[in-house]
Amino acid sequence: MLTLYPIILGLLLSLVNAFYLPGVAPTTYHQGDDIPLLVNHLSPSVYWQHENEEGKKIGKEQYLYSYDYYYDKFHFCKPEKIEKQPSSLGSVIFGDRIYNSPYKIKMLEEQTCSPLCKTVIPKDDAKFINKLIKNGFFQNWLIDGLPAARLVHDPTTDSDYYGTGFELGYVNIVQGLSTEKRNVQLNVRDPKNVKMMKNIEIPYFVNHHDITIEYHDRGEGNLRVVGVTVTPVSIKRSSPGTCETEGDPLVLSEDEDNEVYFTYSVNFVESDTVWATRWDKYLHTYDPTIQWFSLINFSIVVCLLSAVVIHMLLKALKNDFARYNDLNLDNDFQEDSGWKLVHGDVFRIPTRSMLLSIFVGSGLQLFLMIIVSIFFAALGFLSPSSRGSLATVMFMLYALFGFVGSYTSMGVYKFFGGPYWKANLILTPILVPGFIFLCIIALNIFLLWAHSSGTIPASTLFFMVLIWFICSFPSAIAGSLIAYKKCNWNEHPTKTNQIARQIPFQPWYLKTIPATFFAGIFPFGSIAVELYFIYTSLWFNKIFYMFGFLFFSFLLLTLTTCLVTILITYHSLSLENWKWQWRSFIVGGVGCAVYVFIHSILFTKFKLGGFITIVLYVGYSALISLLCCLVTGSVGFISNMFFIRKIYSSIKVE
């Protein structure tokens, strides 16, 4: 069975590369047709500046928020009328702000150093731009739906691929210069400060772009764009008439205003790449050997562990059933022991049953949203050619699965025998989504404070709330009502005693906190490999497309969560601890979530810069960890609920 996993994953990845949504039609150009160049936000990147004397890579601080292309401090050339391009809901949520541009490109008409505009960058804005250059910000353009890219070589796989975006500017590391020359290049007035510097960073601002458009000729003059690369160049010039690519680069002075001339060149290259596979150049697997090795190794460990645990559990249950159902009269007056002894308490209503039922229902809603989204993405239905489609589909699925979440929440609340079913009906579609929405608004305030393009507009937030109350809220109410009338989870196989049984002393490893952290190791291990790539995609505008790996990891996460929570619950019941309800949720959810949060904070390779960046990173990491807690906690609780109903319905209780 294990030998099939690489084949299945390979098939899924191949589907991702070649499958496009019906309706995403290619655009056919003819010679002389206009090719619109659209501009998007300026985004941070995973960016290494240079190597020190020991050969160790030294990186600058990294930011997690982007800036609008036409933000006033950039002073880029603008068209006569700036028009915002229509974007999907997911594209807006993830910070895309796409506009038209003044670049004029016509199919097969090459241009050499065409003037764009002249602009004046004040000294204060020059300081801001230089800071972004030093911290590795990238420009993002779009031509025919393709991101303008740069050619990147991956030494790990010894392959070339197209990395999305290109540099706002370059940083030159100057060593051993004289004091006078350093002062001239950096405009440093105090020579004492310069003498103390060992490495001096000189930011070069890009004001010329060599645009290369790859096209595929389908015959009869039908041409399609299949690739776009941009080579940014920094050229210091005093007039737009000169356009040499050699000479002194442009350094923005922070002591006086700067006159900057923007130019561009366009070159067309014929390519054998067909339109259907043009994204293959952009979809690059970073270090696939580590991913395959880690996934296969952990899969083997999980499968072996699962086989051992299931075998031990079934053997123990078989012996228990044989002993509990034995009708030997000699043993009629012997007191029962083990998990049968707590049959009168195991279905007792727990404390804060309302909150637990809401958490379980909301967690299952998130679980279904995630697994269905990953499955569709792995099959190629969510192509990167449709920007923001994944986030849009996830939001819509989350709203649609409100029916299932509320049905589960009401069913669990009936399972507990909770009396306030109307409160459950109202709170389930409001509590968790409302908390997520408030967190997004709180973090949105910091993005607004930083003037980031990632700030979600108020109109979009209102639209999300409107969709929620029009689509999700009524279906959630319907799910709760159907569960209240039709769900029979409250029909327990044993009766509950009036007086709760005292729980005997438990060994330390089965207490809630130690058991939580022991149990969380295996679910966390199943997704640890993918966490780095997920965070890189979220924070640094990378294209994540390895959904085959992610889908398989999520299945491992589900399997390990079910197994470890059932195993711990069985041993706890055997030691007469009947309080399994909250324990199964906490053991299944909290441990994995804590490890995810610790991994994101302590083991990150990102060098976070600035108070706002730290708040955003910690805030979103905490939110992701809490959602992970709900998902794995609901998996743990539901699997334990059906496990307990099954074993107690299989014994005879007088």
C-alpha positions in Angstrom: 0.0 0.0 0.0 2.8 2.4 0.8 4.3 2.0 -2.6 1.1 3.6 -4.1 1.5 6.9 -2.2 4.3 8.4 -4.5 2.3 7.3 -7.6 -0.9 8.9 -6.3 0.8 12.1 -5.3 2.6 12.3 -8.6 -0.7 12.0 -10.4 -2.2 14.8 -8.3 0.7 17.1 -8.9 0.6 16.5 -12.7 -3.1 17.3 -12.6 -2.3 20.6 -10.8 0.1 21.6 -13.5 -2.1 21.0 -16.6 -5.7 21.4 -15.5 -7.6 24.7 -15.9 -11.1 25.6 -14.9 -13.7 25.6 -17.7 -14.3 29.2 -18.6 -10.7 30.4 -18.1 -10.3 31.0 -21.9 -7.0 32.1 -23.4 -6.6 35.4 -25.1 -5.5 35.3 -28.7 -3.5 38.3 -30.0 -2.5 39.4 -33.5 0.4 41.5 -34.5 -0.1 45.1 -33.3 -2.7 44.3 -30.7 -2.4 46.1 -27.4 -1.2 43.9 -24.5 -2.3 45.5 -21.2 0.3 45.7 -18.5 -1.3 45.8 -15.0 0.5 46.7 -11.8 -0.1 45.1 -8.4 1.1 45.8 -4.9 4.7 45.9 -3.8 5.2 42.9 -1.6 7.9 41.7 0.8 10.0 38.6 -0.2 12.3 36.0 1.3 15.4 37.9 0.6 19.1 37.4 1.4 21.3 40.5 1.0 24.8 39.2 1.0 27.4 37.0 2.7 29.7 38.1 5.5 33.4 37.4 5.7 32.8 33.8 7.0 30.5 33.1 4.1 27.3 33.1 6.3 24.2 34.5 4.7 23.1 37.7 6.3 19.5 38.8 5.7 17.7 42.0 6.5 14.5 42.3 8.5 11.4 41.2 6.6 8.0 42.8 6.6 4.7 41.0 6.3 2.6 43.8 4.7 2.5 45.2 1.2 2.1 48.6 -0.3 -0.1 49.9 -3.1 1.8 50.5 -6.4 0.4 54.0 -6.6 1.2 54.9 -3.0 2.2 58.5 -2.9 5.7 57.9 -1.6 6.8 55.8 -4.6 6.2 58.5 -7.3 5.8 55.9 -10.0 4.6 57.0 -13.4 0.8 57.1 -13.6 -1.6 56.7 -16.6 -4.0 59.6 -17.4 -6.8 57.8 -15.5 -6.0 55.2 -12.9 -8.6 52.4 -13.1 -8.8 49.7 -10.5 -9.3 46.2 -12.1 -12.0 43.9 -10.9 -10.8 41.3 -8.4 -12.3 38.3 -6.7 -13.1 38.3 -3.0 -10.1 36.1 -2.1 -7.8 38.3 -4.2 -8.9 41.4 -2.2 -8.6 39.7 1.1 -5.0 38.7 0.4 -3.9 42.2 -0.6 -4.1 42.3 -4.4 -4.7 45.9 -5.6 -4.5 45.7 -9.4 -4.5 48.8 -11.6 -3.8 49.8 -15.2 -0.4 51.3 -16.1 1.1 53.9 -18.5 3.2 51.2 -20.3 2.2 50.8 -23.9 3.0 47.3 -25.3 1.9 46.0 -28.7 2.2 42.4 -29.9 5.5 41.8 -31.8 6.4 45.5 -31.8 9.7 45.7 -29.9 10.8 48.9 -28.2 14.2 50.1 -27.0 14.5 52.5 -24.1 11.0 54.1 -24.5 10.6 57.1 -22.2 7.8 56.7 -19.6 7.9 59.8 -17.5 10.0 62.1 -15.3 9.2 62.4 -11.6 10.7 64.1 -8.6 11.2 62.0 -5.4 11.6 64.2 -2.3 14.3 63.3 0.2 11.9 62.0 2.8 10.3 59.7 0.3 13.7 58.7 -0.9 14.5 57.5 2.6 11.3 55.4 2.6 12.1 53.9 -0.8 15.7 53.1 0.2 14.5 51.3 3.3 12.2 49.1 1.3 15.0 48.3 -1.2 17.3 47.3 1.7 14.5 45.0 3.0 13.9 43.3 -0.3 10.6 44.5 -1.5 9.4 43.3 -5.0 7.3 44.9 -7.7 4.5 42.7 -9.1 3.1 43.2 -12.6 0.6 41.2 -14.6 0.5 40.6 -18.4 -2.2 38.5 -19.8 -2.9 37.0 -16.3 0.8 36.0 -15.9 2.9 37.5 -13.2 6.0 39.3 -14.5 8.8 37.2 -13.2 12.6 36.9 -12.8 14.7 33.9 -13.8 15.8 32.1 -10.7 18.2 29.2 -10.3 17.6 26.6 -7.6 20.9 25.0 -6.6 19.2 22.3 -4.7 17.4 20.9 -7.7 19.8 22.4 -10.2 16.9 23.9 -12.2 15.7 27.2 -13.4 12.2 28.6 -12.8 10.3 31.8 -12.9 10.0 33.6 -9.5 7.1 35.9 -9.3 7.9 39.6 -9.0 11.1 41.5 -9.4 13.3 43.8 -7.3 12.3 47.4 -6.5 16.1 48.0 -6.3 19.4 46.4 -5.5 21.8 46.7 -2.6 25.5 47.0 -3.2 27.8 46.0 -0.3 30.8 48.3 -0.2 33.9 47.3 1.8 37.2 49.1 2.4 36.3 52.4 0.8 38.0 55.5 1.8 36.1 57.9 4.1 35.7 60.5 1.4 34.2 58.1 -1.2 31.9 56.6 1.3 30.6 60.1 2.2 30.0 60.9 -1.4 28.1 57.7 -2.1 26.0 57.7 1.0 25.7 61.4 1.6 27.0 60.9 5.2 27.9 64.2 6.8 29.7 62.9 9.8 32.9 61.0 8.9 33.0 59.5 12.4 29.9 57.4 11.7 31.4 56.1 8.5 34.7 55.0 10.0 32.7 52.8 12.4 31.0 50.9 9.6 32.5 47.7 8.3 30.0 47.0 5.5 28.1 49.8 3.9 24.9 49.1 2.0 24.2 51.3 -1.0 20.6 51.0 -2.3 20.2 51.3 -6.1 16.8 52.4 -7.3 15.4 50.7 -10.4 14.2 53.1 -13.1 14.5 51.0 -16.3 12.8 47.7 -17.1 13.7 45.3 -19.9 10.5 43.4 -20.5 10.7 40.1 -22.4 7.4 38.5 -23.6 7.4 34.9 -24.7 4.7 34.1 -27.2 3.4 30.9 -28.9 2.5 31.0 -32.5 -0.6 28.9 -33.3 -0.5 29.7 -36.9 -2.5 32.1 -39.1 -1.3 35.0 -37.0 -2.8 33.7 -33.8 -0.4 34.5 -31.0 -0.7 33.7 -27.2 1.4 35.0 -24.3 3.1 32.1 -22.5 5.7 33.9 -20.4 6.8 37.2 -19.0 10.2 38.2 -17.5 11.4 41.6 -16.4 15.1 42.6 -15.9 15.2 45.7 -13.7 18.1 48.1 -14.3 19.2 51.1 -12.3 20.6 53.9 -14.5 21.7 57.3 -13.4 20.8 59.9 -16.1 20.2 63.6 -16.4 17.8 63.4 -19.4 15.5 60.8 -21.0 17.5 60.9 -24.2 20.3 58.7 -22.9 19.6 55.1 -22.1 22.9 53.2 -21.5 22.8 50.1 -19.4 26.3 50.6 -18.3 27.6 53.3 -16.0 26.7 54.6 -12.6 23.5 53.3 -11.0 20.9 55.5 -9.6 21.2 56.2 -5.8 18.4 58.3 -4.3 19.7 61.0 -2.2 18.2 61.4 1.3 19.4 65.0 1.6 17.8 66.6 -1.4 15.1 66.0 -4.0 15.8 63.6 -6.8 14.9 63.8 -10.5 14.2 60.3 -11.9 13.6 59.4 -15.5 11.7 56.1 -16.0 12.2 54.1 -19.3 11.4 50.6 -20.5 12.3 48.3 -23.3 10.2 45.4 -24.8 11.4 42.3 -26.5 9.4 39.4 -27.9 10.7 35.8 -28.0 8.9 32.9 -29.7 8.4 29.9 -27.5 7.4 26.2 -28.0 5.4 26.3 -24.7 1.7 26.0 -25.3 -0.8 28.1 -23.4 -2.2 25.2 -21.3 1.3 24.5 -19.7 2.6 28.1 -19.4 2.3 28.0 -15.6 4.7 25.1 -15.3 7.6 27.5 -15.3 6.2 29.3 -12.3 5.2 26.2 -10.2 8.5 25.2 -8.6 8.9 22.6 -5.9 11.4 23.8 -3.3 13.6 21.0 -2.1 11.2 18.1 -3.1 13.7 15.5 -1.7 13.1 16.7 1.9 9.3 16.7 1.4 9.2 13.2 -0.1 11.6 11.8 2.5 9.8 13.4 5.4 6.3 12.5 4.2 7.1 8.9 3.3 9.1 8.3 6.6 6.3 9.8 8.7 3.7 7.9 6.7 5.5 4.6 7.5 5.7 5.5 11.2 2.1 6.5 11.4 0.9 3.4 9.6 3.0 1.1 11.8 1.9 2.9 14.9 -1.7 2.8 13.8 -1.5 -0.9 13.1 0.0 -1.5 16.6 -2.5 0.7 18.4 -5.5 -0.7 16.6 -4.4 -4.2 17.2 -3.8 -3.6 20.9 -7.1 -1.7 21.2 -9.2 -4.4 19.5 -7.5 -7.1 21.5 -8.2 -5.3 24.7 -11.8 -4.6 23.8 -12.4 -8.2 22.7 -11.2 -9.4 26.1 -13.3 -6.8 27.8 -16.4 -7.7 25.9 -15.9 -11.4 26.7 -15.4 -10.7 30.4 -18.3 -8.2 30.7 -20.8 -10.4 28.8 -19.9 -13.6 30.6 -22.9 -15.1 32.3 -21.0 -17.4 34.7 -23.1 -17.5 37.8 -20.0 -17.9 40.0 -19.0 -14.3 39.0 -22.5 -12.7 39.3 -21.7 -11.2 42.6 -18.3 -9.9 41.7 -18.0 -6.2 41.2 -17.3 -5.0 37.7 -14.0 -3.2 37.0 -12.6 -1.1 34.2 -14.6 1.0 31.8 -17.8 -0.9 32.3 -17.9 0.4 35.9 -18.5 4.0 34.8 -21.4 3.2 32.4 -23.7 5.2 34.7 -21.6 8.4 34.4 -20.0 8.3 30.9 -22.9 10.0 29.3 -23.3 12.6 32.0 -23.6 16.3 30.8 -20.2 18.0 31.1 -19.6 21.5 32.4 -20.0 24.3 29.8 -21.7 21.8 27.5 -23.0 24.7 25.3 -19.5 26.0 24.6 -18.1 22.5 23.9 -20.9 21.7 21.4 -20.4 25.0 19.6 -16.6 24.4 19.4 -17.2 20.9 18.0 -19.7 22.1 15.4 -17.5 25.0 14.3 -14.4 22.8 14.2 -16.2 20.3 11.9 -17.3 23.1 9.7 -13.7 24.3 9.3 -12.5 20.7 8.8 -14.9 20.2 5.9 -14.0 23.5 4.4 -10.3 22.7 4.5 -10.4 19.1 3.2 -12.8 19.9 0.3 -10.7 23.0 -0.7 -7.5 21.0 -0.7 -9.1 18.2 -2.6 -10.4 20.5 -5.4 -7.0 22.3 -5.5 -5.2 19.0 -5.8 -7.3 18.1 -8.8 -6.5 21.4 -10.4 -9.9 23.1 -10.1 -8.3 26.1 -8.3 -5.7 27.1 -10.8 -3.2 29.9 -10.0 -4.3 31.6 -13.2 -7.5 32.6 -11.4 -6.1 35.0 -8.7 -7.7 34.6 -5.3 -9.8 31.6 -6.3 -8.6 29.4 -3.5 -9.5 32.0 -0.8 -12.8 32.8 -2.4 -13.8 29.1 -2.6 -12.7 28.5 1.0 -14.9 31.4 2.2 -17.9 30.2 0.2 -17.4 26.6 1.4 -17.1 27.8 5.0 -20.4 29.7 4.6 -22.1 26.7 2.9 -20.9 24.2 5.5 -22.6 26.3 8.2 -25.5 23.8 7.8 -23.3 20.9 8.8 -21.6 22.8 11.6 -24.9 23.8 13.2 -26.4 20.4 12.7 -23.4 18.8 14.5 -23.4 21.4 17.3 -27.1 20.8 18.0 -26.6 17.1 17.8 -23.8 17.2 20.3 -25.8 19.4 22.6 -28.7 17.0 22.4 -26.2 14.2 23.1 -25.3 16.0 26.3 -28.9 16.5 27.1 -28.5 20.3 27.2 -31.7 22.2 28.0 -31.0 25.6 26.2 -31.3 24.5 22.6 -32.5 27.9 21.3 -29.3 29.5 22.6 -27.3 26.9 20.8 -29.2 27.6 17.6 -28.3 31.3 17.8 -24.8 31.1 19.1 -23.3 28.4 16.8 -23.4 30.5 13.6 -22.2 33.7 15.4 -19.7 32.8 18.1 -16.7 31.4 16.2 -17.2 33.3 12.9 -17.7 36.5 15.0 -14.5 35.9 16.8 -12.6 35.4 13.6 -14.1 38.5 12.1 -13.2 40.6 15.1 -9.6 39.3 15.0 -9.4 40.3 11.3 -10.7 43.8 12.1 -8.2 44.2 14.9 -5.3 43.2 12.7 -6.7 45.3 9.9 -6.3 48.3 12.1 -2.5 47.7 12.2 -2.4 47.3 8.4 -4.3 50.5 8.1 -1.8 52.2 10.4 1.1 51.0 8.2 -0.7 52.3 5.0 -0.6 48.7 3.7 -2.4 47.6 0.6 -3.3 44.5 2.5 -5.9 46.5 4.5 -9.3 44.9 3.7 -11.6 47.7 2.6 -14.7 48.4 4.6 -16.9 47.6 1.6 -15.4 44.1 1.4 -15.9 43.5 5.1 -19.5 44.6 4.8 -19.9 42.3 1.8 -18.5 39.4 3.7 -20.9 40.0 6.6 -23.8 40.4 4.2 -23.0 37.1 2.4 -22.7 35.4 5.8 -26.1 36.5 7.0 -27.8 35.9 3.6 -26.3 32.5 2.8 -24.8 30.9 5.9 -26.9 32.1 8.8 -30.3 30.8 7.4 -28.7 27.4 6.4 -27.2 27.2 9.9 -30.6 27.8 11.5 -32.1 25.1 9.3 -29.3 22.7 10.3 -30.0 23.3 14.0 -33.7 22.8 13.6 -33.4 19.6 11.6 -30.9 18.3 14.2 -33.2 19.2 17.1 -36.1 17.3 15.5 -34.4 14.4 13.7 -31.0 13.7 15.3 -31.1 10.8 17.7 -27.7 11.1 19.3 -29.3 11.6 22.7 -30.5 8.0 22.7 -27.7 6.5 24.9 -27.1 2.8 25.4 -26.9 3.2 29.2 -28.7 5.2 31.8 -27.0 8.0 33.8 -26.9 7.7 37.5 -28.2 10.6 39.6 -25.1 10.9 41.7 -21.7 11.3 40.0 -19.1 8.6 40.7 -15.9 9.8 42.3 -12.9 9.5 40.0 -9.9 7.6 41.6 -6.4 8.8 41.4 -5.0 8.9 37.9 -1.3 8.3 36.8 0.5 11.5 35.9 0.8 10.6 32.2 -3.0 10.3 31.8 -3.7 13.7 33.4 -5.0 16.3 30.9 -1.9 18.5 30.5 0.7 15.7 30.0 -1.6 13.7 27.8 -2.3 16.8 25.7 1.3 17.4 24.9 2.2 13.7 24.4 -0.8 13.3 22.0 -0.1 16.5 20.1 3.3 15.3 18.8 2.0 12.9 16.2 -0.7 15.2 14.6 1.8 18.0 14.5 4.5 15.8 13.0 2.1 15.0 10.1 1.9 18.7 9.0 5.2 20.0 10.2 6.8 19.5 6.7 4.2 21.7 5.0 4.1 24.5 7.6 7.2 26.3 6.2 5.8 26.3 2.7 2.4 27.4 3.8 3.8 30.3 5.8 6.1 31.3 3.0 3.1 31.4 0.6 1.0 33.4 3.1 3.6 36.0 4.0 5.8 36.4 1.0 3.5 36.2 -2.1 4.8 32.8 -3.2 2.6 30.5 -5.3 1.7 27.4 -3.3 0.6 24.5 -5.5 1.8 21.3 -3.8 -1.7 20.4 -2.7 -1.1 16.7 -3.2 1.5 16.8 -0.4 -0.9 18.9 1.7 -3.9 16.7 1.1 -2.0 13.6 2.2 -0.6 15.4 5.2 -4.1 16.5 6.2 -5.3 12.9 6.0 -2.4 11.8 8.3 -3.3 14.6 10.7 -6.9 13.3 10.9 -5.9 9.7 11.3 -3.3 10.4 14.0 -5.7 12.7 15.9 -8.4 10.0 16.0 -6.1 7.3 17.1 -4.3 9.1 19.9 -7.4 10.5 21.4 -9.3 7.2 21.3 -6.3 5.5 22.9 -6.0 8.0 25.7 -9.8 7.9 26.3 -9.8 4.1 26.5 -7.1 4.0 29.1 -8.7 6.8 31.1 -12.1 5.0 31.1 -10.3 1.8 32.1 -9.0 3.7 35.1 -12.6 4.9 35.9 -12.2 8.4 34.7 -15.5 9.1 33.0 -14.9 12.8 32.2 -13.9 12.2 28.6 -15.9 15.0 26.8 -13.7 18.1 27.3 -10.6 15.9 27.6 -11.0 14.4 24.1 -11.4 17.9 22.6 -8.4 19.3 24.5 -6.2 16.3 23.9 -7.1 16.3 20.3 -6.8 20.0 19.7 -4.7 22.0 22.1 -1.5 20.0 21.9 -1.2 20.2 18.1 -2.2 23.9 18.1 0.4 24.7 20.8 3.1 23.0 18.7 2.0 24.8 15.6 2.2 28.1 17.4 5.6 27.3 19.0 6.9 26.3 15.6 5.7 29.5 13.9 7.3 31.7 16.6 10.5 30.0 17.8 11.6 28.1 14.7 10.8 30.6 12.0 13.5 31.7 9.6 11.9 35.0 9.0 13.6 38.0 10.4 10.7 40.1 11.5 11.2 43.9 11.4 9.2 46.5 13.1 6.4 46.5 15.8 3.6 46.2 13.2 5.2 43.2 11.5 5.7 41.4 14.8 2.0 42.1 15.8 0.7 40.8 12.5 2.9 37.7 12.5 2.1 36.8 16.1 -1.6 37.7 15.6 -2.2 35.7 12.5 -0.1 32.8 13.8 -2.2 32.7 17.0 -5.4 32.8 14.9 -4.2 29.9 12.7 -3.2 27.9 15.8 -6.7 28.5 17.4 -8.4 27.4 14.2 -6.1 24.3 14.1 -7.2 23.6 17.7 -10.9 23.7 16.7 -10.3 21.4 13.7 -8.3 18.7 15.5 -10.3 19.1 18.7 -13.6 18.4 16.9 -12.0 15.4 15.1 -10.9 14.1 18.5 -14.2 14.6 20.2 -16.4 13.2 17.4 -14.2 10.1 17.0 -14.4 9.5 20.8 -18.1 10.1 20.9 -18.9 7.4 18.4 -16.2 5.1 19.9 -17.9 5.4 23.3 -21.4 4.9 22.0 -20.2 1.8 20.1 -18.4 0.1 23.0 -21.2 0.8 25.6 -23.8 -0.5 23.2 -21.9 -3.7 22.8 -22.1 -4.8 26.5 -24.9 -5.9 28.7 -25.7 -3.5 31.6 -28.3 -4.5 34.2 
